[in-house]
Amino acid sequence: MLDKLKSASKKTIGTKQTLKAIEKDQVCMVFIAEDAEEHVVSELKRICKEKGIEVIAVKTMKELGDACGIQVGAASAAVLNS
């Protein structure tokens, strides 16, 4: 599943950007790191459930950051509608 994130031409990295994109109905798939602090991603999980957006769990923030092509970990990321 991370291949979809790696190859996506449009994506968000981080919870704030992902939440903004969800508000604009631009997101088709969300990735959340299992080791992210719950208070950081709880709102994101709730909104995804409400809107029926697919959520994919990723083992670690580092793994998610690597898939996004950044040097640091990421709590969440999303693939945007093309």
N, CA, C and O atoms as a DFTB+ gen file, in Angstrom:
328 C
 N C O
     1  1       0.814      -1.196       0.000
     2  2       0.000       0.000       0.000
     3  2       0.862       1.267       0.000
     4  3       0.481       2.285      -0.576
     5  1       2.008       1.194       0.640
     6  2       2.882       2.380       0.667
     7  2       3.343       2.780      -0.730
     8  3       3.698       3.935      -0.967
     9  1       3.338       1.819      -1.655
    10  2       3.718       2.141      -3.036
    11  2       2.785       3.187      -3.629
    12  3       3.213       4.037      -4.409
    13  1       1.507       3.124      -3.259
    14  2       0.548       4.114      -3.755
    15  2       0.928       5.511      -3.277
    16  3       0.801       6.486      -4.017
    17  1       1.396       5.597      -2.032
    18  2       1.818       6.889      -1.479
    19  2       3.107       7.353      -2.152
    20  3       3.236       8.522      -2.517
    21  1       4.060       6.433      -2.314
    22  2       5.337       6.778      -2.942
    23  2       5.154       7.277      -4.368
    24  3       5.831       8.212      -4.797
    25  1       4.240       6.653      -5.099
    26  2       4.077       6.995      -6.507
    27  2       3.033       8.088      -6.757
    28  3       2.853       8.524      -7.894
    29  1       2.354       8.524      -5.713
    30  2       1.306       9.544      -5.891
    31  2       1.912      10.869      -6.333
    32  3       2.899      11.337      -5.765
    33  1       1.308      11.465      -7.353
    34  2       1.809      12.763      -7.807
    35  2       1.360      13.872      -6.867
    36  3       2.032      14.894      -6.735
    37  1       0.215      13.663      -6.215
    38  2      -0.282      14.653      -5.256
    39  2      -0.506      13.974      -3.922
    40  3      -1.225      12.980      -3.827
    41  1       0.121      14.525      -2.886
    42  2      -0.047      13.961      -1.546
    43  2       0.133      15.043      -0.496
    44  3       0.677      16.111      -0.774
    45  1      -0.330      14.756       0.713
    46  2      -0.064      15.632       1.843
    47  2       0.830      14.870       2.800
    48  3       0.799      13.641       2.863
    49  1       1.623      15.618       3.540
    50  2       2.478      15.019       4.563
    51  2       2.218      15.786       5.854
    52  3       2.352      17.009       5.901
    53  1       1.848      15.056       6.893
    54  2       1.560      15.693       8.171
    55  2       0.065      15.812       8.419
    56  3      -0.737      15.880       7.487
    57  1      -0.283      15.834       9.681
    58  2      -1.688      15.809      10.070
    59  2      -2.422      17.091       9.709
    60  3      -3.556      17.035       9.233
    61  1      -1.797      18.250       9.926
    62  2      -2.478      19.519       9.614
    63  2      -2.819      19.621       8.134
    64  3      -3.949      19.963       7.783
    65  1      -1.861      19.331       7.266
    66  2      -2.107      19.410       5.824
    67  2      -3.151      18.378       5.385
    68  3      -3.978      18.648       4.515
    69  1      -3.099      17.204       5.995
    70  2      -4.051      16.154       5.639
    71  2      -5.466      16.547       6.052
    72  3      -6.414      16.335       5.296
    73  1      -5.614      17.116       7.239
    74  2      -6.936      17.571       7.690
    75  2      -7.479      18.660       6.767
    76  3      -8.662      18.652       6.426
    77  1      -6.621      19.596       6.363
    78  2      -7.050      20.664       5.446
    79  2      -7.538      20.081       4.125
    80  3      -8.559      20.513       3.589
    81  1      -6.810      19.105       3.604
    82  2      -7.188      18.482       2.331
    83  2      -8.505      17.713       2.463
    84  3      -9.310      17.700       1.532
    85  1      -8.727      17.071       3.615
    86  2      -9.979      16.344       3.836
    87  2     -11.150      17.330       3.855
    88  3     -12.206      17.054       3.288
    89  1     -10.960      18.475       4.506
    90  2     -12.012      19.493       4.548
    91  2     -12.402      19.947       3.142
    92  3     -13.552      20.316       2.905
    93  1     -11.458      19.921       2.220
    94  2     -11.713      20.340       0.831
    95  2     -12.125      19.160      -0.050
    96  3     -12.231      19.306      -1.267
    97  1     -12.357      17.993       0.557
    98  2     -12.742      16.774      -0.168
    99  2     -11.754      16.407      -1.270
   100  3     -12.157      16.062      -2.381
   101  1     -10.457      16.480      -0.962
   102  2      -9.416      16.179      -1.939
   103  2      -8.716      14.845      -1.681
   104  3      -7.856      14.443      -2.465
   105  1      -9.066      14.157      -0.600
   106  2      -8.317      12.978      -0.164
   107  2      -9.030      11.683      -0.548
   108  3     -10.241      11.556      -0.370
   109  1      -8.263      10.716      -1.081
   110  2      -8.857       9.413      -1.376
   111  2      -8.347       8.322      -0.431
   112  3      -8.994       7.283      -0.292
   113  1      -7.203       8.539       0.217
   114  2      -6.611       7.507       1.069
   115  2      -5.695       8.166       2.101
   116  3      -4.917       9.060       1.767
   117  1      -5.793       7.719       3.363
   118  2      -4.978       8.295       4.438
   119  2      -4.101       7.208       5.054
   120  3      -4.539       6.074       5.251
   121  1      -2.865       7.572       5.350
   122  2      -1.915       6.684       6.030
   123  2      -1.619       7.268       7.401
   124  3      -1.307       8.453       7.521
   125  1      -1.717       6.434       8.443
   126  2      -1.432       6.896       9.803
   127  2      -0.423       5.951      10.444
   128  3      -0.584       4.731      10.397
   129  1       0.618       6.525      11.043
   130  2       1.641       5.721      11.712
   131  2       1.100       5.187      13.035
   132  3       0.494       5.928      13.809
   133  1       1.319       3.912      13.288
   134  2       0.832       3.281      14.514
   135  2       1.520       3.830      15.752
   136  3       0.946       3.795      16.840
   137  1       2.745       4.338      15.607
   138  2       3.448       4.851      16.778
   139  2       3.289       6.367      16.942
   140  3       3.969       6.973      17.770
   141  1       2.410       6.972      16.170
   142  2       2.134       8.404      16.333
   143  2       1.352       8.598      17.628
   144  3       0.572       7.735      18.030
   145  1       1.570       9.749      18.277
   146  2       0.840      10.019      19.514
   147  2      -0.646      10.162      19.198
   148  3      -1.031      10.826      18.235
   149  1      -1.465       9.529      20.021
   150  2      -2.908       9.468      19.768
   151  2      -3.539      10.862      19.676
   152  3      -4.417      11.093      18.845
   153  1      -3.095      11.778      20.521
   154  2      -3.706      13.124      20.494
   155  2      -3.406      13.856      19.188
   156  3      -4.112      14.800      18.831
   157  1      -2.376      13.433      18.482
   158  2      -2.024      14.061      17.203
   159  2      -2.933      13.554      16.082
   160  3      -3.313      14.323      15.199
   161  1      -3.277      12.286      16.113
   162  2      -4.020      11.681      15.000
   163  2      -5.479      11.339      15.305
   164  3      -6.196      10.882      14.416
   165  1      -5.927      11.548      16.532
   166  2      -7.289      11.149      16.899
   167  2      -8.347      11.889      16.083
   168  3      -9.311      11.272      15.630
   169  1      -8.188      13.185      15.888
   170  2      -9.133      13.967      15.087
   171  2      -9.153      13.465      13.643
   172  3     -10.214      13.349      13.030
   173  1      -7.984      13.173      13.116
   174  2      -7.858      12.666      11.746
   175  2      -8.602      11.333      11.600
   176  3      -9.340      11.134      10.636
   177  1      -8.404      10.432      12.553
   178  2      -9.090       9.135      12.518
   179  2     -10.604       9.329      12.543
   180  3     -11.333       8.672      11.799
   181  1     -11.071      10.232      13.400
   182  2     -12.505      10.472      13.549
   183  2     -13.117      10.990      12.239
   184  3     -14.159      10.503      11.799
   185  1     -12.464      11.973      11.629
   186  2     -12.988      12.566      10.400
   187  2     -12.964      11.559       9.248
   188  3     -13.892      11.516       8.441
   189  1     -11.915      10.758       9.173
   190  2     -11.848       9.734       8.125
   191  2     -12.999       8.746       8.274
   192  3     -13.617       8.350       7.285
   193  1     -13.283       8.355       9.501
   194  2     -14.374       7.412       9.749
   195  2     -15.710       8.047       9.336
   196  3     -16.534       7.407       8.683
   197  1     -15.911       9.311       9.724
   198  2     -17.140      10.037       9.379
   199  2     -17.352      10.120       7.872
   200  3     -18.464       9.931       7.378
   201  1     -16.271      10.405       7.152
   202  2     -16.366      10.631       5.713
   203  2     -16.160       9.365       4.893
   204  3     -16.275       9.393       3.667
   205  1     -15.857       8.257       5.560
   206  2     -15.677       6.993       4.854
   207  2     -14.397       6.932       4.035
   208  3     -14.348       6.284       2.989
   209  1     -13.360       7.612       4.517
   210  2     -12.066       7.610       3.824
   211  2     -11.241       6.427       4.325
   212  3     -11.139       6.192       5.529
   213  1     -10.661       5.691       3.393
   214  2      -9.851       4.523       3.743
   215  2      -8.610       4.951       4.531
   216  3      -7.895       5.869       4.129
   217  1      -8.365       4.274       5.660
   218  2      -7.192       4.552       6.492
   219  2      -6.292       3.328       6.489
   220  3      -6.737       2.216       6.776
   221  1      -5.033       3.539       6.165
   222  2      -4.058       2.448       6.154
   223  2      -3.069       2.686       7.294
   224  3      -2.477       3.760       7.404
   225  1      -2.901       1.676       8.134
   226  2      -1.959       1.778       9.246
   227  2      -0.551       1.450       8.745
   228  3      -0.344       0.494       7.997
   229  1       0.405       2.267       9.176
   230  2       1.817       2.051       8.852
   231  2       2.523       1.834      10.191
   232  3       2.241       2.536      11.162
   233  1       3.435       0.871      10.246
   234  2       4.074       0.496      11.518
   235  2       4.682       1.688      12.268
   236  3       4.388       1.901      13.444
   237  1       5.534       2.466      11.579
   238  2       6.259       3.521      12.290
   239  2       6.209       4.851      11.541
   240  3       5.982       4.900      10.333
   241  1       6.426       5.920      12.294
   242  2       6.491       7.256      11.702
   243  2       7.677       7.352      10.752
   244  3       7.602       8.027       9.725
   245  1       8.775       6.677      11.096
   246  2       9.955       6.699      10.228
   247  2       9.637       6.065       8.878
   248  3       9.997       6.606       7.833
   249  1       8.965       4.920       8.903
   250  2       8.595       4.222       7.673
   251  2       7.690       5.105       6.805
   252  3       7.838       5.150       5.584
   253  1       6.756       5.803       7.448
   254  2       5.854       6.689       6.714
   255  2       6.611       7.891       6.150
   256  3       6.368       8.305       5.016
   257  1       7.511       8.438       6.928
   258  2       8.349       9.548       6.444
   259  2       9.193       9.131       5.254
   260  3       9.316       9.879       4.284
   261  1       9.774       7.945       5.321
   262  2      10.580       7.426       4.207
   263  2       9.734       7.294       2.939
   264  3      10.181       7.643       1.846
   265  1       8.508       6.788       3.096
   266  2       7.618       6.620       1.948
   267  2       7.251       7.971       1.330
   268  3       6.970       8.066       0.135
   269  1       7.260       9.010       2.166
   270  2       6.943      10.362       1.677
   271  2       8.175      11.058       1.093
   272  3       8.073      12.129       0.495
   273  1       9.332      10.434       1.277
   274  2      10.562      11.022       0.757
   275  2      11.110      12.143       1.618
   276  3      11.783      13.045       1.120
   277  1      10.819      12.087       2.928
   278  2      11.362      13.107       3.836
   279  2      12.320      12.464       4.836
   280  3      12.294      11.253       5.051
   281  1      13.158      13.289       5.436
   282  2      14.213      12.791       6.330
   283  2      13.725      12.509       7.752
   284  3      14.443      11.896       8.542
   285  1      12.521      12.949       8.078
   286  2      11.997      12.785       9.431
   287  2      10.742      11.913       9.397
   288  3      10.206      11.622       8.328
   289  1      10.287      11.508      10.562
   290  2       9.082      10.713      10.635
   291  2       7.847      11.541      10.359
   292  3       7.869      12.762      10.511
   293  1       6.770      10.890       9.954
   294  2       5.501      11.562       9.731
   295  2       4.399      10.793      10.436
   296  3       4.323       9.568      10.331
   297  1       3.544      11.512      11.154
   298  2       2.427      10.862      11.856
   299  2       1.371      10.412      10.867
   300  3       0.733       9.375      11.047
   301  1       1.188      11.222       9.795
   302  2       0.173      10.874       8.814
   303  2       0.517      11.473       7.456
   304  3       1.339      12.382       7.335
   305  1      -0.138      10.932       6.451
   306  2       0.020      11.421       5.077
   307  2      -1.225      10.970       4.302
   308  3      -1.973      10.105       4.757
   309  1      -1.428      11.562       3.147
   310  2      -2.597      11.184       2.359
   311  2      -2.303      11.281       0.880
   312  3      -1.486      12.089       0.442
   313  1      -2.994      10.429       0.106
   314  2      -2.956      10.513      -1.347
   315  2      -4.164      11.365      -1.757
   316  3      -5.288      11.115      -1.322
   317  1      -3.919      12.357      -2.587
   318  2      -4.987      13.249      -3.022
   319  2      -5.612      12.758      -4.326
   320  3      -4.972      12.066      -5.118
   321  1      -6.864      13.129      -4.529
   322  2      -7.531      12.828      -5.797
   323  2      -6.783      13.523      -6.918
   324  3      -6.343      14.663      -6.768
   325  1      -6.636      12.829      -8.052
   326  2      -5.900      13.469      -9.140
   327  2      -6.804      14.315     -10.003
   328  3      -6.343      14.926     -10.967
